[in-house]
Amino acid sequence: MRFRTKVAIFLVAVLLTLVGFNLMATPPALDLLKGGKAAGNEVVADSLANAETAPHYSTSL
């Protein structure tokens, strides 16, 4: 089998895999993913808000 044929088969397999995954991911599953991302962003925002800032030292006398 030639190299071009192998590459073409690989690309078709990748495209079919991506299309198949998108068809398997139902809207309720996507809602769960969006909710998880929002919760993760909230956790990050809370941890950044509660983080102590570095002490600021004055260099002037």
C-alpha angles and dihedrals in degrees: 000000000000123000093244090056091051091050091048092051090048093051092048090050091050093049092048090049093052093046091047092051092050090051092049094051102086123201094256089055090051090051089054091050091050091048091050091050091049091050090049091051090050092052091051092048092049093049091049092048092051095045116112115242120235114265114262115221122200115230095194120095 
